[in-house]
């Protein structure tokens, strides 16, 4: 009788333990990468994994994404249609900030000179000119595909300076300023420069 009671108690204890363990959630994440993403744009955004199609909602503030994909495999998509584009900016080893921008590439010309001659240097070395533009002046491309680009501005007056700046995805990547002629160029390869 004692053996039956002991066996019943052991069986009951085993069943209880198994039912508790089966109800436990798995705390361990098998993902290779864990990214902390801050969305300070004020917009409702999603991060879409281009490999799996999985959508991660990016609330305002900080969100953690666990994935087997690198951050470069994600695309930021606005929930509501907008002309603004969004991308990641790396802030730390696994920390990223989301920011918006209007144009893939933008050339800005300024300075204390009133007018200038602007030259565009294409990726194969050809030049195109825009004579006598009033400063400040800018040229922007929404969808930019050329990998090598450059702009040069020449002061058309004796006094003053000219400045050229190249912005890629909203971030200044090159700048040059001079009394007579300023030139800046960038080699942009697959979104990196």
Buried (B, 14 or more C-beta within 10 A) or exposed (E): EEEEEEEEEEEEEEEEEEEEEEEEEEEEEEEEEEBBBBBEBEBEBBBBBEEEEEEBEBEEEEBEBEBEBEBEBBEBBBEEEEEEBBBBEEEEEBEBBBBBBEBBBBBBBBBEBEBBBBBBBEEEEEEEEBEEBEBEBBBEEEEBEEEBBBBBBBBBEEEBBBBBBBBBBBEEBBEBBBBBBBBBBBEBEEEEB
